[in-house]
Amino acid sequence: LTQYICSTCHGMYWVKSIYLTYTLHLQKDLKQVKTREELKTESSIKKYQLPETDLISYCVPTKQSPSKYIQTVTQSLDALFAPINLEKYLCPICGTSSTCSQEVFIMRPPKILILHVDRSEAREGIVMKNPRILTSEREIDLSNYVLYPQTEIQPECKYFLYAVVLHLGSTLKSGHYAAFVKYESGWYFASDQHIHPVSEDDVYKGADTYLLFYERKDARSPKKR
């Protein structure tokens, strides 16, 4: 669910979309990304009250800070759902072309959350594989990105990792897919017909993570706990 707020008339409207996966971008520079919790502490916050709710959206100027790239799944989600400003936006309410605040929310947390890691990177006009390490997390919380997270109409917002798909290879045009899969209390590495146990540390950090599968806490299978 995407919220748009016009800077001229402060008119607001919503656009509903359906996503099967969310794409995490490793190239995002975190100097322009702020979590919603960080935004709440800014002195220059502009608050926009949604009608008939207690939800508040925040849009603030970005402070300059040293360049820092995404390293964890939570940082990737913060970047994905961070409010952004759209320039030369034609407002359907007042009809003027101005700046617009755009913010994305999850309407209802899914039972299974699939995160796709975008490893494409342009270097001198050539698209190559980005080998940057992305630290997976055993548990993530979507409550900062969910509409009305504290109400009875919403299910649990906590998720647990239960599978990771890896792309093994140095380019995007070739390579091999393998996976880490959790079964009962242990993790296993699966590559074609070869399956063997691995440590939990092997799962959470690597340069080959391609897909992450999380299961909502209240929907977890006993075999994945």
Backbone bond lengths (Angstrom), bond angles and torsions (degrees), N, CA, C in turn:
res aa  C-N    CA-C-N  psi(-1)  N-CA   C-N-CA  omega(-1)  CA-C   N-CA-C  phi
1 L - - - 1.453 - - 1.530 107.90 -
2 T 1.332 116.82 119.95 1.466 120.95 -176.64 1.527 110.32 -108.74
3 Q 1.322 115.51 129.19 1.459 122.34 179.06 1.527 109.70 -102.61
4 Y 1.331 116.96 133.62 1.456 122.97 176.79 1.524 108.78 -120.39
5 I 1.350 116.85 134.09 1.462 121.92 177.41 1.521 108.79 -129.90
6 C 1.306 116.49 120.74 1.464 122.40 -179.45 1.528 109.85 -75.80
7 S 1.324 117.10 134.58 1.464 120.84 -179.67 1.523 112.20 -77.08
8 T 1.334 117.03 -15.36 1.467 120.50 -179.74 1.525 111.99 -86.84
9 C 1.331 116.89 -54.99 1.471 120.06 -176.56 1.526 112.53 -102.83
10 H 1.348 116.43 -6.29 1.468 122.53 -176.21 1.534 112.29 59.91
11 G 1.324 115.15 18.82 1.459 119.60 175.32 1.518 110.16 -69.52
12 M 1.307 116.74 147.99 1.458 121.35 -174.89 1.527 110.51 -132.85
13 Y 1.345 115.19 138.24 1.449 118.48 172.39 1.526 109.08 -145.95
14 W 1.350 115.58 166.30 1.466 121.85 -173.97 1.523 110.08 -122.51
15 V 1.345 115.60 147.17 1.460 122.11 174.70 1.521 108.10 -125.23
16 K 1.320 115.97 126.30 1.457 121.22 -178.42 1.522 110.39 -95.95
17 S 1.335 116.66 131.76 1.463 122.64 179.26 1.520 109.41 -133.83
18 I 1.333 116.03 157.11 1.466 121.86 178.07 1.523 108.35 -113.71
19 Y 1.336 116.40 126.44 1.460 122.38 179.02 1.527 110.00 -118.68
20 L 1.332 116.16 131.11 1.460 120.69 174.60 1.527 110.36 -86.92
21 T 1.334 115.80 -30.36 1.465 121.52 176.19 1.524 108.37 -141.42
22 Y 1.333 115.74 162.70 1.462 122.00 171.89 1.521 107.55 -114.31
23 T 1.325 117.10 134.31 1.455 121.30 -178.78 1.516 110.89 -97.28
24 L 1.334 115.83 127.63 1.463 122.27 178.74 1.521 108.83 -99.51
25 H 1.340 116.81 130.46 1.460 121.08 -175.81 1.526 110.32 -105.45
26 L 1.323 115.85 116.58 1.467 120.54 -179.25 1.515 112.28 -74.37
27 Q 1.318 117.53 -22.01 1.457 120.78 -176.00 1.517 112.89 -78.89
28 K 1.320 118.49 -8.94 1.465 121.45 -176.04 1.522 111.06 -61.94
29 D 1.320 115.94 129.85 1.465 121.60 177.58 1.526 108.06 -87.28
30 L 1.318 116.68 118.61 1.455 121.03 -173.86 1.526 114.15 -73.40
31 K 1.326 118.34 -4.27 1.461 118.46 179.42 1.527 110.99 -68.20
32 Q 1.345 117.96 -15.59 1.452 121.28 178.38 1.519 112.12 -113.70
33 V 1.324 116.84 16.52 1.457 120.62 -179.93 1.516 109.87 -117.47
34 K 1.319 116.71 129.68 1.455 121.72 176.11 1.519 108.52 -127.48
35 T 1.322 116.94 137.40 1.454 120.09 175.13 1.518 108.68 -72.84
36 R 1.316 116.91 162.05 1.457 120.02 179.65 1.514 111.26 -67.03
37 E 1.322 116.58 -29.53 1.465 118.85 176.36 1.516 110.35 -67.01
38 E 1.341 117.97 -39.36 1.460 121.36 177.78 1.524 110.96 -66.95
39 L 1.327 116.24 -36.62 1.451 119.43 -179.80 1.521 112.01 -63.56
40 K 1.317 117.04 -30.99 1.456 120.68 -178.46 1.526 112.29 -65.98
41 T 1.339 116.65 -20.71 1.462 119.85 -177.37 1.529 112.52 -93.86
42 E 1.340 117.01 -6.13 1.462 120.05 -177.77 1.528 110.36 -72.55
43 S 1.328 115.94 140.09 1.462 119.89 179.07 1.520 112.67 -76.08
44 S 1.340 116.85 -19.74 1.465 120.25 -175.96 1.519 112.63 -99.08
45 I 1.323 116.97 22.19 1.460 120.51 -177.50 1.530 111.15 -65.03
46 K 1.325 114.97 136.53 1.455 121.10 170.02 1.520 106.61 -106.05
47 K 1.307 118.80 125.54 1.452 121.96 -176.17 1.534 110.14 -104.41
48 Y 1.314 114.10 137.07 1.453 120.36 177.51 1.523 107.33 -124.29
49 Q 1.314 116.98 113.16 1.458 121.35 -177.55 1.528 109.79 -81.76
50 L 1.328 115.92 124.09 1.453 119.09 176.48 1.525 109.87 -74.88
51 P 1.303 118.15 145.06 1.455 120.20 -179.61 1.517 112.38 -63.95
52 E 1.331 116.44 132.65 1.459 124.57 174.07 1.520 112.91 60.82
53 T 1.326 118.98 25.59 1.459 121.96 175.43 1.521 107.72 -140.38
54 D 1.334 114.74 169.58 1.457 118.77 174.50 1.520 110.51 -106.70
55 L 1.349 116.31 16.42 1.454 120.80 -179.79 1.520 109.73 -82.32
56 I 1.319 116.73 134.89 1.456 121.42 179.52 1.520 109.37 -122.26
57 S 1.328 116.99 133.61 1.453 122.05 175.98 1.521 108.99 -99.08
58 Y 1.321 116.53 147.42 1.450 120.33 -176.16 1.528 110.47 -122.09
59 C 1.321 115.88 136.50 1.455 121.08 176.30 1.527 107.49 -137.40
60 V 1.339 117.11 114.84 1.468 120.20 -176.99 1.515 110.06 -133.45
61 P 1.337 117.16 157.69 1.456 120.03 173.87 1.522 109.78 -65.68
62 T 1.332 116.04 147.58 1.465 120.49 -179.82 1.524 110.40 -87.80
63 K 1.314 117.31 130.29 1.457 121.25 175.65 1.524 109.86 -81.11
64 Q 1.318 116.50 150.25 1.461 120.71 177.05 1.530 109.78 -76.26
65 S 1.304 115.46 137.52 1.458 121.02 178.30 1.518 108.43 -150.51
66 P 1.321 118.85 163.75 1.466 120.69 -179.25 1.526 111.34 -59.33
67 S 1.335 116.10 146.26 1.456 121.57 179.04 1.524 110.45 -61.57
68 K 1.313 116.05 136.52 1.446 121.03 -178.94 1.517 107.95 -153.92
69 Y 1.319 116.89 127.98 1.447 120.08 -175.60 1.527 111.17 -97.67
70 I 1.318 113.60 159.97 1.456 121.32 -179.25 1.516 111.07 -59.70
71 Q 1.334 115.62 134.90 1.459 120.69 -179.53 1.522 112.86 -126.92
72 T 1.332 118.14 -20.26 1.458 120.91 -176.67 1.537 110.52 -129.64
73 V 1.330 115.38 164.55 1.457 120.85 177.48 1.524 110.52 -62.78
74 T 1.325 118.10 -41.28 1.462 121.23 179.98 1.525 111.28 -62.23
75 Q 1.327 117.84 -42.02 1.463 120.74 176.19 1.525 110.67 -61.71
76 S 1.329 116.88 -38.10 1.464 121.24 178.58 1.521 110.89 -63.89
77 L 1.327 116.56 -42.04 1.465 120.56 178.80 1.527 111.03 -67.75
78 D 1.335 117.18 -39.75 1.464 120.52 176.33 1.523 110.52 -58.36
79 A 1.344 116.21 -41.60 1.464 120.30 179.58 1.523 111.29 -68.98
80 L 1.328 116.27 -38.89 1.459 120.83 -178.40 1.525 112.11 -64.75
81 F 1.341 116.18 -39.79 1.462 120.37 -175.65 1.525 113.51 -101.35
82 A 1.323 117.64 7.69 1.464 120.51 -179.84 1.525 110.84 -67.75
83 P 1.340 118.06 140.16 1.473 120.86 175.72 1.520 110.03 -62.09
84 I 1.325 116.81 141.88 1.461 121.47 178.05 1.526 109.25 -133.04
85 N 1.322 116.44 160.21 1.456 122.01 176.37 1.524 109.93 -105.18
86 L 1.318 116.36 132.42 1.456 122.76 177.38 1.521 108.61 -103.77
87 E 1.337 117.03 127.13 1.460 121.76 179.16 1.528 110.70 -88.77
88 K 1.333 115.82 153.27 1.459 122.99 178.07 1.526 111.36 52.47
89 Y 1.299 114.47 44.99 1.468 121.28 -179.26 1.527 109.57 -87.90
90 L 1.338 117.20 126.83 1.455 121.41 179.51 1.530 108.54 -88.78
91 C 1.316 115.21 108.18 1.465 120.82 -176.13 1.532 110.35 -73.06
92 P 1.325 119.10 125.48 1.469 120.91 179.00 1.526 112.65 -74.42
93 I 1.341 116.93 -8.64 1.465 120.16 -177.99 1.526 111.42 -92.62
94 C 1.364 116.16 -52.17 1.463 119.00 -178.42 1.525 113.17 -101.84
95 G 1.332 117.06 -12.73 1.457 120.71 175.83 1.503 115.62 80.55
96 T 1.341 118.37 6.17 1.467 120.72 -179.69 1.523 110.60 -95.23
97 S 1.338 115.51 156.12 1.457 122.04 175.93 1.524 108.34 -97.14
98 S 1.314 117.30 113.01 1.463 120.56 -175.71 1.524 109.64 -152.66
99 T 1.331 115.72 -168.79 1.462 121.14 177.69 1.531 109.91 -81.96
100 C 1.318 115.27 142.70 1.459 120.36 -179.17 1.517 109.48 -130.06
101 S 1.327 116.91 139.65 1.455 122.44 173.69 1.524 109.04 -89.92
102 Q 1.334 115.90 127.06 1.465 120.94 179.39 1.518 109.53 -118.56
103 E 1.312 117.46 132.14 1.456 121.85 179.72 1.527 109.30 -142.78
104 V 1.337 115.81 133.78 1.463 121.70 -176.21 1.526 109.97 -105.07
105 F 1.328 116.03 137.83 1.459 122.74 177.07 1.528 109.85 -128.51
106 I 1.317 115.99 155.03 1.461 121.50 171.09 1.523 108.07 -92.02
107 M 1.321 117.01 125.03 1.461 119.98 -179.01 1.523 111.59 -71.73
108 R 1.332 115.78 -44.35 1.460 120.47 -178.29 1.520 109.12 -146.25
109 P 1.323 118.50 121.80 1.461 120.99 -178.59 1.533 111.26 -61.45
110 P 1.326 118.78 128.47 1.462 120.76 -178.69 1.528 111.46 -75.23
111 K 1.320 116.48 161.33 1.465 119.86 175.84 1.519 110.81 -66.94
112 I 1.331 115.58 -39.96 1.463 122.08 178.04 1.520 108.54 -118.36
113 L 1.325 116.34 125.23 1.463 122.42 179.06 1.526 108.43 -107.03
114 I 1.329 116.55 121.84 1.468 121.72 179.43 1.518 108.77 -111.51
115 L 1.332 116.43 122.47 1.463 122.34 179.68 1.523 109.19 -113.00
116 H 1.303 116.25 125.77 1.466 122.36 178.66 1.524 108.74 -101.93
117 V 1.308 117.12 129.41 1.465 122.29 179.82 1.526 108.82 -95.91
118 D 1.321 115.91 115.81 1.461 121.29 179.57 1.526 108.65 -78.99
119 R 1.317 116.57 108.23 1.466 120.71 -178.63 1.529 112.67 -103.46
120 S 1.312 117.84 13.79 1.459 120.05 176.60 1.525 110.02 -79.33
121 E 1.311 115.54 140.54 1.471 121.41 -178.81 1.518 108.93 -147.57
122 A 1.338 116.65 128.79 1.459 121.25 -179.85 1.523 109.95 -87.42
123 R 1.318 116.03 123.65 1.469 121.44 177.34 1.524 108.16 -129.71
124 E 1.325 115.64 112.74 1.469 122.19 179.10 1.526 110.63 53.53
125 G 1.310 116.56 43.63 1.457 121.07 176.68 1.517 115.05 82.45
126 I 1.333 117.20 0.13 1.464 120.89 -179.35 1.528 108.98 -114.26
127 V 1.332 116.43 133.16 1.460 120.59 178.76 1.525 108.86 -85.55
128 M 1.330 116.41 120.71 1.462 121.99 -176.86 1.525 110.15 -125.80
129 K 1.320 117.06 170.79 1.455 121.58 177.97 1.520 110.09 -80.69
130 N 1.329 115.59 132.31 1.464 121.59 176.69 1.528 108.59 -87.31
131 P 1.330 118.89 115.46 1.468 121.09 -176.80 1.525 114.03 -88.97
132 R 1.346 117.02 9.53 1.459 119.36 -175.30 1.526 111.61 -58.52
133 I 1.329 115.71 138.33 1.461 121.55 -178.85 1.521 110.57 -72.98
134 L 1.316 115.93 132.31 1.466 122.10 174.31 1.522 107.75 -118.23
135 T 1.324 116.27 117.60 1.460 120.90 -179.19 1.526 109.99 -80.18
136 S 1.329 115.49 115.51 1.462 119.93 175.55 1.522 108.70 -75.81
137 E 1.309 115.76 162.35 1.458 120.50 -179.68 1.524 109.58 -128.12
138 R 1.308 115.69 138.19 1.461 120.43 -178.88 1.522 111.38 -60.92
139 E 1.328 116.28 -37.39 1.455 121.45 -178.01 1.520 109.65 -134.62
140 I 1.321 117.44 136.27 1.459 121.95 174.00 1.531 108.62 -129.87
141 D 1.320 115.54 156.34 1.459 121.96 -177.82 1.533 108.38 -123.63
142 L 1.330 116.59 122.15 1.465 121.16 -178.24 1.522 113.44 -93.66
143 S 1.324 117.91 4.37 1.463 120.17 -172.96 1.532 112.95 -59.01
144 N 1.338 118.61 -28.95 1.470 120.90 178.87 1.525 112.54 -71.08
145 Y 1.333 116.74 -15.34 1.462 120.29 -175.71 1.533 112.49 -113.76
146 V 1.319 117.14 1.37 1.461 121.49 -174.49 1.523 110.95 -100.82
147 L 1.320 115.97 139.51 1.453 121.81 176.16 1.525 109.14 -73.01
148 Y 1.337 116.40 127.40 1.466 123.26 -177.95 1.530 111.99 54.71
149 P 1.328 120.58 56.97 1.469 121.69 -175.04 1.522 114.61 -68.48
150 Q 1.330 118.39 -22.14 1.460 120.94 -174.06 1.527 113.08 -100.18
151 T 1.312 117.68 14.23 1.454 120.04 -177.66 1.524 111.02 -101.39
152 E 1.318 115.54 164.36 1.459 121.37 -177.23 1.524 112.18 -70.70
153 I 1.336 117.63 -19.35 1.462 119.05 -177.91 1.527 111.73 -76.23
154 Q 1.335 118.15 -14.44 1.447 121.08 -178.19 1.530 111.12 -99.24
155 P 1.340 117.01 140.82 1.456 120.44 175.01 1.531 111.03 -77.71
156 E 1.300 115.98 -174.36 1.462 122.94 176.77 1.529 110.21 -56.95
157 C 1.349 116.38 142.70 1.468 120.72 -179.67 1.522 112.91 -106.65
158 K 1.327 117.95 2.05 1.462 121.18 -179.58 1.533 110.06 -93.51
159 Y 1.342 114.31 140.52 1.460 121.17 -176.97 1.522 110.49 -129.17
160 F 1.347 115.21 150.00 1.459 121.43 178.33 1.528 109.61 -122.20
161 L 1.316 115.68 136.25 1.462 121.74 179.81 1.523 110.39 -70.44
162 Y 1.348 116.63 133.94 1.463 119.00 178.11 1.530 113.56 -132.87
163 A 1.350 117.56 -8.08 1.465 119.54 177.00 1.522 110.13 -161.08
164 V 1.327 115.43 147.85 1.467 122.22 177.76 1.525 108.05 -137.40
165 V 1.326 116.82 128.46 1.460 121.30 173.66 1.521 108.34 -97.59
166 L 1.335 116.13 132.84 1.464 122.03 -178.72 1.523 110.19 -110.05
167 H 1.319 116.22 144.75 1.455 120.76 169.20 1.520 107.27 -109.08
168 L 1.318 116.53 110.78 1.465 122.30 -178.13 1.524 108.79 -97.23
169 G 1.317 115.64 118.05 1.452 120.31 -177.89 1.512 109.87 150.87
170 S 1.319 116.71 159.74 1.463 121.16 -174.14 1.519 113.21 -94.55
171 T 1.352 118.41 -9.91 1.455 120.97 -179.26 1.526 109.84 -128.13
172 L 1.341 115.31 165.79 1.461 120.47 178.78 1.527 111.89 -83.67
173 K 1.324 117.28 -13.52 1.462 120.88 -176.87 1.523 113.52 -92.98
174 S 1.308 116.86 -7.12 1.460 119.46 -179.43 1.524 109.14 -150.49
175 G 1.329 116.20 173.15 1.452 119.94 179.36 1.510 111.80 133.94
176 H 1.304 115.76 -166.01 1.467 122.03 -175.33 1.526 109.00 -142.39
177 Y 1.317 115.93 140.29 1.462 120.71 178.22 1.524 110.39 -99.03
178 A 1.334 114.81 134.29 1.465 121.92 175.73 1.528 107.02 -136.77
179 A 1.333 117.17 -178.87 1.463 118.55 -175.93 1.516 112.08 -152.80
180 F 1.325 115.05 151.10 1.462 123.28 164.39 1.525 106.59 -103.06
181 V 1.318 116.83 132.36 1.462 121.31 -178.90 1.524 109.40 -132.86
182 K 1.326 115.64 133.93 1.462 119.32 177.35 1.519 110.02 -91.61
183 Y 1.329 115.66 132.95 1.458 121.39 176.59 1.514 108.23 -137.27
184 E 1.327 115.32 120.87 1.459 121.64 -174.70 1.528 108.86 56.07
185 S 1.303 120.16 -121.26 1.468 120.77 -174.71 1.528 113.31 -99.41
186 G 1.332 117.68 3.88 1.460 119.17 -175.53 1.516 113.53 -126.64
187 W 1.338 114.15 165.43 1.463 121.75 177.64 1.522 109.65 -109.20
188 Y 1.351 115.14 147.10 1.456 121.44 -178.88 1.520 109.89 -132.48
189 F 1.338 115.26 145.30 1.450 121.70 174.98 1.521 107.89 -100.20
190 A 1.332 116.38 128.77 1.467 121.57 -178.00 1.518 109.92 -123.31
191 S 1.324 115.95 123.29 1.456 122.51 176.78 1.521 107.48 -138.02
192 D 1.330 115.51 104.49 1.466 121.14 -172.64 1.528 109.19 54.77
193 Q 1.333 117.40 -123.35 1.468 119.38 -178.21 1.521 113.17 -88.15
194 H 1.323 117.47 -1.03 1.467 121.06 -178.03 1.530 110.15 -93.00
195 I 1.320 116.85 121.07 1.461 122.96 -179.95 1.523 109.12 -134.63
196 H 1.337 116.30 128.78 1.466 118.98 178.20 1.526 109.51 -150.92
197 P 1.327 117.93 154.29 1.473 121.15 -178.81 1.526 111.71 -69.99
198 V 1.340 116.10 150.24 1.462 122.56 177.90 1.518 108.50 -137.39
199 S 1.324 116.04 165.11 1.460 120.23 177.34 1.527 109.89 -79.54
200 E 1.314 116.06 157.86 1.460 121.02 179.84 1.523 111.56 -64.14
201 D 1.328 117.33 -32.35 1.469 120.97 179.93 1.525 111.63 -63.36
202 D 1.340 116.79 -32.11 1.464 120.03 178.92 1.524 111.82 -64.36
203 V 1.320 115.82 -27.99 1.456 121.34 -175.05 1.524 111.71 -77.52
204 Y 1.331 117.17 -40.27 1.454 121.26 -166.76 1.519 115.55 -81.99
205 K 1.317 118.60 -13.32 1.459 118.73 -177.08 1.520 110.53 -140.05
206 G 1.336 116.06 127.61 1.453 119.34 178.08 1.510 111.56 -177.96
207 A 1.319 114.94 165.69 1.459 121.29 -178.57 1.521 111.84 -96.37
208 D 1.328 117.86 2.47 1.461 121.13 -173.46 1.521 113.49 -115.19
209 T 1.329 118.64 4.84 1.458 121.20 -179.82 1.526 110.67 -60.39
210 Y 1.336 115.95 128.26 1.464 121.09 -177.37 1.528 112.16 -121.30
211 L 1.322 117.31 -42.67 1.464 122.35 176.47 1.520 109.53 -133.65
212 L 1.334 116.36 139.55 1.460 122.20 177.48 1.525 108.62 -121.05
213 F 1.331 116.15 132.06 1.461 121.33 -179.57 1.529 109.14 -114.51
214 Y 1.329 115.57 118.80 1.464 121.78 178.47 1.520 109.45 -116.47
215 E 1.326 115.87 143.39 1.456 121.13 177.61 1.519 109.82 -114.96
216 R 1.338 115.66 135.59 1.460 120.27 -179.59 1.532 110.20 -62.80
217 K 1.311 116.01 141.52 1.470 122.24 -172.01 1.521 112.30 -55.58
218 D 1.346 117.27 -43.25 1.459 119.32 -176.26 1.522 112.80 -81.39
219 A 1.351 116.87 0.82 1.458 119.85 179.01 1.525 112.09 -118.12
220 R 1.325 117.22 10.93 1.460 121.66 -173.42 1.519 112.42 -68.20
221 S 1.313 115.03 139.65 1.461 121.76 173.50 1.520 109.52 -77.81
222 P 1.344 118.66 142.95 1.474 120.89 177.76 1.521 113.22 -56.63
223 K 1.341 117.56 -27.48 1.471 120.71 -179.05 1.528 112.18 -72.92
224 K 1.344 117.55 -13.94 1.460 120.46 -176.86 1.513 112.57 -108.73
225 R 1.320 117.67 6.49 1.471 119.84 -176.43 1.516 111.43 -89.33
